[in-house]
Amino acid sequence: MVGEDIAWGTGLLSSPVAIVDSWMKSPPHRAVILTPQFREIGVGTALATKTWKKLSNVTFFTLDRAAASSYRRRRPQGGLRTSAPAPTHRVAPFVR
């Protein structure tokens, strides 16, 4: 079992705090974050280097959750980047 939350933002709405806050206010996204069967987590962020949908300084976020038996455990290759520019955002949950 796996789940994924995806979001993007610009300006103040692109901070990690703003993105997680928006996920927690959305029932489908909150369910992905709080599902007790998910024991593993992966977090990614990327800053667009070009204009996207006529917006600049867009930050993309993904949060992936999985039950421990869903994949082979591997050592992480990076870490969570905590500094990001500010946002407008959209979110899209996915649970399989």
N, CA, C and O atoms as a Tinker XYZ file with bonds, in Angstrom:
   384  protein
     1  N      0.854000   -1.169000    0.000000    73     2
     2  CA     0.000000    0.000000    0.000000    64     1     3
     3  C      0.899000    1.231000    0.000000    63     2     4     5
     4  O      1.845000    1.317000    0.784000    81     3
     5  N      0.603000    2.178000   -0.879000    73     3     6
     6  CA     1.371000    3.420000   -0.970000    64     5     7
     7  C      0.427000    4.605000   -1.086000    63     6     8     9
     8  O     -0.732000    4.441000   -1.468000    81     7
     9  N      0.908000    5.790000   -0.764000    73     7    10
    10  CA     0.145000    7.024000   -0.904000    64     9    11
    11  C      1.078000    8.157000   -1.269000    63    10    12    13
    12  O      2.263000    8.116000   -0.937000    81    11
    13  N      0.563000    9.167000   -1.946000    73    11    14
    14  CA     1.392000   10.295000   -2.360000    64    13    15
    15  C      0.584000   11.587000   -2.327000    63    14    16    17
    16  O     -0.555000   11.630000   -2.792000    81    15
    17  N      1.177000   12.630000   -1.778000    73    15    18
    18  CA     0.629000   13.985000   -1.851000    64    17    19
    19  C      1.596000   14.809000   -2.695000    63    18    20    21
    20  O      2.810000   14.732000   -2.511000    81    19
    21  N      1.057000   15.593000   -3.616000    73    19    22
    22  CA     1.860000   16.446000   -4.483000    64    21    23
    23  C      1.311000   17.866000   -4.388000    63    22    24    25
    24  O      0.098000   18.068000   -4.325000    81    23
    25  N      2.211000   18.847000   -4.377000    73    23    26
    26  CA     1.771000   20.246000   -4.332000    64    25    27
    27  C      2.809000   21.127000   -5.009000    63    26    28    29
    28  O      3.968000   20.745000   -5.169000    81    27
    29  N      2.369000   22.301000   -5.396000    73    27    30
    30  CA     3.293000   23.319000   -5.874000    64    29    31
    31  C      2.856000   24.650000   -5.310000    63    30    32    33
    32  O      1.685000   24.833000   -4.977000    81    31
    33  N      3.788000   25.585000   -5.198000    73    31    34
    34  CA     3.436000   26.893000   -4.680000    64    33    35
    35  C      4.441000   27.944000   -5.099000    63    34    36    37
    36  O      5.552000   27.627000   -5.524000    81    35
    37  N      4.038000   29.210000   -4.975000    73    35    38
    38  CA     4.922000   30.345000   -5.211000    64    37    39
    39  C      4.780000   31.301000   -4.036000    63    38    40    41
    40  O      3.796000   31.253000   -3.299000    81    39
    41  N      5.764000   32.162000   -3.869000    73    39    42
    42  CA     5.700000   33.155000   -2.802000    64    41    43
    43  C      5.582000   32.518000   -1.424000    63    42    44    45
    44  O      6.181000   31.473000   -1.170000    81    43
    45  N      4.817000   33.141000   -0.536000    73    43    46
    46  CA     4.671000   32.652000    0.832000    64    45    47
    47  C      4.020000   31.276000    0.903000    63    46    48    49
    48  O      4.238000   30.544000    1.868000    81    47
    49  N      3.231000   30.915000   -0.094000    73    47    50
    50  CA     2.552000   29.620000   -0.106000    64    49    51
    51  C      3.448000   28.467000   -0.558000    63    50    52    53
    52  O      2.985000   27.329000   -0.645000    81    51
    53  N      4.722000   28.742000   -0.846000    73    51    54
    54  CA     5.615000   27.665000   -1.256000    64    53    55
    55  C      6.526000   27.206000   -0.123000    63    54    56    57
    56  O      7.424000   26.393000   -0.346000    81    55
    57  N      6.312000   27.707000    1.069000    73    55    58
    58  CA     7.137000   27.245000    2.189000    64    57    59
    59  C      6.679000   25.845000    2.602000    63    58    60    61
    60  O      5.508000   25.506000    2.426000    81    59
    61  N      7.577000   25.033000    3.143000    73    59    62
    62  CA     7.163000   23.710000    3.619000    64    61    63
    63  C      6.014000   23.788000    4.624000    63    62    64    65
    64  O      5.114000   22.949000    4.594000    81    63
    65  N      6.032000   24.769000    5.499000    73    63    66
    66  CA     4.967000   24.923000    6.495000    64    65    67
    67  C      3.624000   25.171000    5.805000    63    66    68    69
    68  O      2.617000   24.570000    6.183000    81    67
    69  N      3.598000   26.041000    4.808000    73    67    70
    70  CA     2.353000   26.346000    4.097000    64    69    71
    71  C      1.833000   25.133000    3.342000    63    70    72    73
    72  O      0.626000   24.893000    3.314000    81    71
    73  N      2.729000   24.364000    2.730000    73    71    74
    74  CA     2.312000   23.189000    1.966000    64    73    75
    75  C      1.737000   22.126000    2.896000    63    74    76    77
    76  O      0.667000   21.582000    2.624000    81    75
    77  N      2.435000   21.825000    3.992000    73    75    78
    78  CA     1.932000   20.811000    4.930000    64    77    79
    79  C      0.619000   21.278000    5.556000    63    78    80    81
    80  O     -0.291000   20.474000    5.761000    81    79
    81  N      0.518000   22.561000    5.859000    73    79    82
    82  CA    -0.732000   23.101000    6.404000    64    81    83
    83  C     -1.885000   22.886000    5.425000    63    82    84    85
    84  O     -2.982000   22.506000    5.833000    81    83
    85  N     -1.642000   23.127000    4.138000    73    83    86
    86  CA    -2.700000   22.926000    3.143000    64    85    87
    87  C     -3.055000   21.441000    3.021000    63    86    88    89
    88  O     -4.228000   21.100000    2.866000    81    87
    89  N     -2.063000   20.561000    3.089000    73    87    90
    90  CA    -2.347000   19.127000    3.051000    64    89    91
    91  C     -3.193000   18.707000    4.249000    63    90    92    93
    92  O     -4.129000   17.921000    4.102000    81    91
    93  N     -2.870000   19.222000    5.424000    73    91    94
    94  CA    -3.592000   18.827000    6.634000    64    93    95
    95  C     -5.025000   19.362000    6.656000    63    94    96    97
    96  O     -5.869000   18.815000    7.366000    81    95
    97  N     -5.316000   20.416000    5.894000    73    95    98
    98  CA    -6.673000   20.960000    5.809000    64    97    99
    99  C     -7.510000   20.269000    4.728000    63    98   100   101
   100  O     -8.709000   20.524000    4.615000    81    99
   101  N     -6.893000   19.409000    3.948000    73    99   102
   102  CA    -7.573000   18.681000    2.873000    64   101   103
   103  C     -7.770000   17.233000    3.323000    63   102   104   105
   104  O     -6.784000   16.522000    3.516000    81   103
   105  N     -9.023000   16.771000    3.496000    73   103   106
   106  CA    -9.241000   15.399000    3.984000    64   105   107
   107  C     -8.494000   14.298000    3.213000    63   106   108   109
   108  O     -7.925000   13.419000    3.858000    81   107
   109  N     -8.462000   14.295000    1.870000    73   107   110
   110  CA    -7.720000   13.227000    1.186000    64   109   111
   111  C     -6.212000   13.273000    1.455000    63   110   112   113
   112  O     -5.576000   12.235000    1.634000    81   111
   113  N     -5.645000   14.490000    1.482000    73   111   114
   114  CA    -4.210000   14.624000    1.745000    64   113   115
   115  C     -3.889000   14.254000    3.193000    63   114   116   117
   116  O     -2.896000   13.579000    3.468000    81   115
   117  N     -4.730000   14.699000    4.098000    73   115   118
   118  CA    -4.553000   14.385000    5.520000    64   117   119
   119  C     -4.587000   12.872000    5.733000    63   118   120   121
   120  O     -3.819000   12.337000    6.532000    81   119
   121  N     -5.481000   12.182000    5.017000    73   119   122
   122  CA    -5.574000   10.728000    5.138000    64   121   123
   123  C     -4.266000   10.052000    4.730000    63   122   124   125
   124  O     -3.831000    9.101000    5.379000    81   123
   125  N     -3.636000   10.538000    3.659000    73   123   126
   126  CA    -2.347000    9.972000    3.240000    64   125   127
   127  C     -1.311000   10.156000    4.344000    63   126   128   129
   128  O     -0.567000    9.227000    4.661000    81   127
   129  N     -1.260000   11.343000    4.926000    73   127   130
   130  CA    -0.271000   11.643000    5.962000    64   129   131
   131  C     -0.517000   10.822000    7.230000    63   130   132   133
   132  O      0.435000   10.355000    7.856000    81   131
   133  N     -1.775000   10.643000    7.612000    73   131   134
   134  CA    -2.095000   10.026000    8.897000    64   133   135
   135  C     -2.465000    8.537000    8.839000    63   134   136   137
   136  O     -2.765000    7.951000    9.879000    81   135
   137  N     -2.451000    7.918000    7.671000    73   135   138
   138  CA    -2.779000    6.496000    7.578000    64   137   139
   139  C     -1.788000    5.686000    8.412000    63   138   140   141
   140  O     -0.593000    5.691000    8.116000    81   139
   141  N     -2.263000    4.986000    9.456000    73   139   142
   142  CA    -1.349000    4.295000   10.363000    64   141   143
   143  C     -0.589000    3.126000    9.734000    63   142   144   145
   144  O      0.464000    2.741000   10.243000    81   143
   145  N     -1.098000    2.555000    8.642000    73   143   146
   146  CA    -0.389000    1.451000    7.983000    64   145   147
   147  C      0.871000    1.932000    7.260000    63   146   148   149
   148  O      1.772000    1.139000    6.990000    81   147
   149  N      0.934000    3.215000    6.948000    73   147   150
   150  CA     2.133000    3.761000    6.309000    64   149   151
   151  C      3.203000    3.947000    7.370000    63   150   152   153
   152  O      3.046000    4.764000    8.278000    81   151
   153  N      4.299000    3.188000    7.260000    73   151   154
   154  CA     5.369000    3.255000    8.243000    64   153   155
   155  C      6.631000    3.914000    7.681000    63   154   156   157
   156  O      7.567000    4.200000    8.428000    81   155
   157  N      6.657000    4.149000    6.389000    73   155   158
   158  CA     7.821000    4.749000    5.727000    64   157   159
   159  C      7.396000    6.059000    5.076000    63   158   160   161
   160  O      6.231000    6.242000    4.723000    81   159
   161  N      8.371000    6.981000    4.919000    73   159   162
   162  CA     8.065000    8.284000    4.333000    64   161   163
   163  C      9.228000    8.741000    3.447000    63   162   164   165
   164  O     10.394000    8.487000    3.751000    81   163
   165  N      8.894000    9.406000    2.367000    73   163   166
   166  CA     9.869000   10.054000    1.503000    64   165   167
   167  C      9.344000   11.437000    1.171000    63   166   168   169
   168  O      8.158000   11.606000    0.886000    81   167
   169  N     10.228000   12.428000    1.207000    73   167   170
   170  CA     9.828000   13.812000    0.946000    64   169   171
   171  C     10.766000   14.388000   -0.106000    63   170   172   173
   172  O     11.981000   14.207000   -0.030000    81   171
   173  N     10.198000   15.080000   -1.082000    73   171   174
   174  CA    11.020000   15.708000   -2.106000    64   173   175
   175  C     10.551000   17.113000   -2.393000    63   174   176   177
   176  O      9.371000   17.430000   -2.239000    81   175
   177  N     11.479000   17.955000   -2.810000    73   175   178
   178  CA    11.144000   19.320000   -3.212000    64   177   179
   179  C     12.070000   19.741000   -4.349000    63   178   180   181
   180  O     13.228000   19.327000   -4.406000    81   179
   181  N     11.555000   20.552000   -5.236000    73   179   182
   182  CA    12.355000   21.045000   -6.359000    64   181   183
   183  C     11.900000   22.452000   -6.704000    63   182   184   185
   184  O     10.703000   22.739000   -6.709000    81   183
   185  N     12.839000   23.316000   -6.990000    73   183   186
   186  CA    12.559000   24.688000   -7.410000    64   185   187
   187  C     12.675000   24.757000   -8.926000    63   186   188   189
   188  O     13.713000   24.412000   -9.489000    81   187
   189  N     11.608000   25.202000   -9.588000    73   187   190
   190  CA    11.634000   25.321000  -11.050000    64   189   191
   191  C     12.639000   26.386000  -11.454000    63   190   192   193
   192  O     12.649000   27.480000  -10.891000    81   191
   193  N     13.477000   26.072000  -12.418000    73   191   194
   194  CA    14.476000   27.031000  -12.880000    64   193   195
   195  C     13.963000   27.874000  -14.036000    63   194   196   197
   196  O     14.599000   28.852000  -14.429000    81   195
   197  N     12.815000   27.496000  -14.577000    73   195   198
   198  CA    12.197000   28.247000  -15.670000    64   197   199
   199  C     10.781000   28.618000  -15.270000    63   198   200   201
   200  O     10.261000   28.113000  -14.275000    81   199
   201  N     10.158000   29.491000  -16.033000    73   199   202
   202  CA     8.767000   29.865000  -15.788000    64   201   203
   203  C      7.878000   28.656000  -16.038000    63   202   204   205
   204  O      8.064000   27.935000  -17.019000    81   203
   205  N      6.906000   28.433000  -15.147000    73   203   206
   206  CA     5.967000   27.324000  -15.265000    64   205   207
   207  C      4.563000   27.891000  -15.159000    63   206   208   209
   208  O      4.232000   28.557000  -14.178000    81   207
   209  N      3.734000   27.630000  -16.163000    73   207   210
   210  CA     2.364000   28.168000  -16.214000    64   209   211
   211  C      2.350000   29.682000  -15.981000    63   210   212   213
   212  O      1.498000   30.203000  -15.261000    81   211
   213  N      3.302000   30.370000  -16.599000    73   211   214
   214  CA     3.459000   31.831000  -16.514000    64   213   215
   215  C      3.825000   32.306000  -15.106000    63   214   216   217
   216  O      3.680000   33.489000  -14.798000    81   215
   217  N      4.298000   31.397000  -14.249000    73   215   218
   218  CA     4.725000   31.735000  -12.890000    64   217   219
   219  C      6.228000   31.510000  -12.780000    63   218   220   221
   220  O      6.778000   30.621000  -13.429000    81   219
   221  N      6.885000   32.316000  -11.958000    73   219   222
   222  CA     8.310000   32.095000  -11.710000    64   221   223
   223  C      8.503000   31.719000  -10.242000    63   222   224   225
   224  O      7.613000   31.922000   -9.416000    81   223
   225  N      9.660000   31.178000   -9.935000    73   223   226
   226  CA     9.999000   30.742000   -8.575000    64   225   227
   227  C      8.957000   29.777000   -8.009000    63   226   228   229
   228  O      8.501000   29.935000   -6.877000    81   227
   229  N      8.590000   28.786000   -8.803000    73   227   230
   230  CA     7.623000   27.774000   -8.376000    64   229   231
   231  C      8.379000   26.641000   -7.680000    63   230   232   233
   232  O      9.384000   26.144000   -8.189000    81   231
   233  N      7.883000   26.246000   -6.518000    73   231   234
   234  CA     8.469000   25.132000   -5.786000    64   233   235
   235  C      7.484000   23.964000   -5.810000    63   234   236   237
   236  O      6.291000   24.138000   -5.562000    81   235
   237  N      7.996000   22.783000   -6.110000    73   235   238
   238  CA     7.191000   21.566000   -6.159000    64   237   239
   239  C      7.521000   20.694000   -4.951000    63   238   240   241
   240  O      8.678000   20.609000   -4.539000    81   239
   241  N      6.513000   20.054000   -4.394000    73   239   242
   242  CA     6.685000   19.194000   -3.232000    64   241   243
   243  C      6.018000   17.851000   -3.486000    63   242   244   245
   244  O      4.990000   17.779000   -4.159000    81   243
   245  N      6.601000   16.795000   -2.948000    73   243   246
   246  CA     5.960000   15.490000   -2.947000    64   245   247
   247  C      6.226000   14.813000   -1.605000    63   246   248   249
   248  O      7.312000   14.917000   -1.035000    81   247
   249  N      5.215000   14.127000   -1.130000    73   247   250
   250  CA     5.313000   13.348000    0.104000    64   249   251
   251  C      4.830000   11.952000   -0.251000    63   250   252   253
   252  O      3.674000   11.775000   -0.637000    81   251
   253  N      5.693000   10.970000   -0.126000    73   251   254
   254  CA     5.341000    9.591000   -0.442000    64   253   255
   255  C      5.335000    8.764000    0.831000    63   254   256   257
   256  O      6.262000    8.838000    1.638000    81   255
   257  N      4.278000    7.972000    1.005000    73   255   258
   258  CA     4.141000    7.104000    2.180000    64   257   259
   259  C      3.979000    5.677000    1.700000    63   258   260   261
   260  O      3.438000    5.437000    0.620000    81   259
   261  N      4.445000    4.729000    2.497000    73   259   262
   262  CA     4.323000    3.316000    2.133000    64   261   263
   263  C      4.284000    2.453000    3.380000    63   262   264   265
   264  O      4.866000    2.783000    4.413000    81   263
   265  N      3.583000    1.342000    3.249000    73   263   266
   266  CA     3.653000    0.313000    4.285000    64   265   267
   267  C      5.058000   -0.274000    4.203000    63   266   268   269
   268  O      5.632000   -0.344000    3.116000    81   267
   269  N      5.610000   -0.687000    5.308000    73   267   270
   270  CA     7.006000   -1.152000    5.365000    64   269   271
   271  C      7.293000   -2.263000    4.375000    63   270   272   273
   272  O      8.417000   -2.360000    3.883000    81   271
   273  N      6.317000   -3.106000    4.066000    73   271   274
   274  CA     6.554000   -4.225000    3.159000    64   273   275
   275  C      6.354000   -3.860000    1.690000    63   274   276   277
   276  O      6.471000   -4.731000    0.828000    81   275
   277  N      6.053000   -2.587000    1.377000    73   275   278
   278  CA     5.752000   -2.187000    0.004000    64   277   279
   279  C      6.975000   -2.101000   -0.899000    63   278   280   281
   280  O      6.830000   -2.137000   -2.121000    81   279
   281  N      8.151000   -1.990000   -0.346000    73   279   282
   282  CA     9.351000   -1.842000   -1.158000    64   281   283
   283  C     10.560000   -2.263000   -0.342000    63   282   284   285
   284  O     10.484000   -2.378000    0.881000    81   283
   285  N     11.665000   -2.489000   -1.017000    73   283   286
   286  CA    12.909000   -2.811000   -0.320000    64   285   287
   287  C     13.456000   -1.568000    0.338000    63   286   288   289
   288  O     13.518000   -0.512000   -0.291000    81   287
   289  N     13.842000   -1.669000    1.551000    73   287   290
   290  CA    14.376000   -0.524000    2.289000    64   289   291
   291  C     15.758000   -0.168000    1.762000    63   290   292   293
   292  O     16.625000   -1.033000    1.634000    81   291
   293  N     15.959000    1.118000    1.455000    73   291   294
   294  CA    17.253000    1.599000    0.991000    64   293   295
   295  C     17.634000    2.819000    1.807000    63   294   296   297
   296  O     16.773000    3.528000    2.327000    81   295
   297  N     18.903000    3.048000    1.909000    73   295   298
   298  CA    19.387000    4.219000    2.623000    64   297   299
   299  C     19.094000    5.467000    1.795000    63   298   300   301
   300  O     19.353000    5.470000    0.592000    81   299
   301  N     18.551000    6.546000    2.415000    73   299   302
   302  CA    18.242000    7.771000    1.663000    64   301   303
   303  C     19.497000    8.411000    1.078000    63   302   304   305
   304  O     20.570000    8.367000    1.680000    81   303
   305  N     19.346000    9.003000   -0.097000    73   303   306
   306  CA    20.466000    9.646000   -0.776000    64   305   307
   307  C     20.512000   11.153000   -0.537000    63   306   308   309
   308  O     21.486000   11.797000   -0.927000    81   307
   309  N     19.509000   11.723000    0.080000    73   307   310
   310  CA    19.490000   13.164000    0.285000    64   309   311
   311  C     18.682000   13.487000    1.514000    63   310   312   313
   312  O     18.373000   12.603000    2.314000    81   311
   313  N     18.340000   14.741000    1.668000    73   311   314
   314  CA    17.560000   15.145000    2.820000    64   313   315
   315  C     16.500000   16.148000    2.442000    63   314   316   317
   316  O     16.420000   16.574000    1.290000    81   315
   317  N     15.702000   16.519000    3.387000    73   315   318
   318  CA    14.647000   17.506000    3.178000    64   317   319
   319  C     15.264000   18.892000    3.121000    63   318   320   321
   320  O     16.001000   19.288000    4.025000    81   319
   321  N     14.964000   19.627000    2.059000    73   319   322
   322  CA    15.419000   21.004000    1.956000    64   321   323
   323  C     14.376000   21.868000    2.639000    63   322   324   325
   324  O     13.204000   21.843000    2.262000    81   323
   325  N     14.787000   22.623000    3.628000    73   323   326
   326  CA    13.806000   23.345000    4.427000    64   325   327
   327  C     13.651000   24.806000    4.037000    63   326   328   329
   328  O     12.737000   25.468000    4.528000    81   327
   329  N     14.500000   25.328000    3.182000    73   327   330
   330  CA    14.326000   26.721000    2.781000    64   329   331
   331  C     13.752000   26.774000    1.365000    63   330   332   333
   332  O     14.276000   26.150000    0.442000    81   331
   333  N     12.680000   27.523000    1.217000    73   331   334
   334  CA    12.037000   27.639000   -0.086000    64   333   335
   335  C     11.411000   29.020000   -0.201000    63   334   336   337
   336  O     11.043000   29.618000    0.809000    81   335
   337  N     11.287000   29.530000   -1.417000    73   335   338
   338  CA    10.628000   30.816000   -1.583000    64   337   339
   339  C      9.142000   30.763000   -1.197000    63   338   340   341
   340  O      8.606000   29.680000   -0.961000    81   339
   341  N      8.496000   31.888000   -1.132000    73   339   342
   342  CA     7.096000   31.955000   -0.748000    64   341   343
   343  C      6.063000   31.581000   -1.836000    63   342   344   345
   344  O      6.567000   31.383000   -2.942000    81   343
   345  N      4.272000   31.397000   -1.723000    73   343   346
   346  CA     3.434000   30.604000   -2.643000    64   345   347
   347  C      1.967000   30.914000   -3.031000    63   346   348   349
   348  O      1.330000   31.557000   -2.197000    81   347
   349  N      1.311000   30.537000   -4.224000    73   347   350
   350  CA    -0.046000   30.041000   -4.458000    64   349   351
   351  C      0.135000   28.547000   -4.668000    63   350   352   353
   352  O      1.197000   28.147000   -5.144000    81   351
   353  N     -0.800000   27.722000   -4.356000    73   351   354
   354  CA    -0.554000   26.292000   -4.447000    64   353   355
   355  C     -1.775000   25.497000   -4.875000    63   354   356   357
   356  O     -2.919000   25.940000   -4.773000    81   355
   357  N     -1.470000   24.299000   -5.361000    73   355   358
   358  CA    -2.474000   23.302000   -5.684000    64   357   359
   359  C     -1.977000   21.986000   -5.116000    63   358   360   361
   360  O     -0.772000   21.751000   -5.035000    81   359
   361  N     -2.895000   21.141000   -4.728000    73   359   362
   362  CA    -2.500000   19.859000   -4.168000    64   361   363
   363  C     -3.294000   18.733000   -4.827000    63   362   364   365
   364  O     -4.438000   18.939000   -5.231000    81   363
   365  N     -2.705000   17.559000   -4.937000    73   363   366
   366  CA    -3.385000   16.432000   -5.566000    64   365   367
   367  C     -3.003000   15.146000   -4.851000    63   366   368   369
   368  O     -1.867000   14.691000   -4.978000    81   367
   369  N     -3.926000   14.546000   -4.100000    73   367   370
   370  CA    -3.578000   13.306000   -3.402000    64   369   371
   371  C     -3.667000   12.087000   -4.319000    63   370   372   373
   372  O     -4.381000   12.085000   -5.321000    81   371
   373  N     -2.937000   11.078000   -3.949000    73   371   374
   374  CA    -2.993000    9.814000   -4.674000    64   373   375
   375  C     -2.797000    8.699000   -3.669000    63   374   376   377
   376  O     -1.830000    8.710000   -2.908000    81   375
   377  N     -3.695000    7.746000   -3.657000    73   375   378
   378  CA    -3.547000    6.561000   -2.802000    64   377   379
   379  C     -3.834000    5.347000   -3.660000    63   378   380   381
   380  O     -4.837000    5.296000   -4.372000    81   379
   381  N     -2.941000    4.369000   -3.585000    73   379   382
   382  CA    -3.131000    3.139000   -4.347000    64   381   383
   383  C     -3.222000    1.996000   -3.381000    63   382   384
   384  O     -3.383000    0.849000   -3.796000    81   383
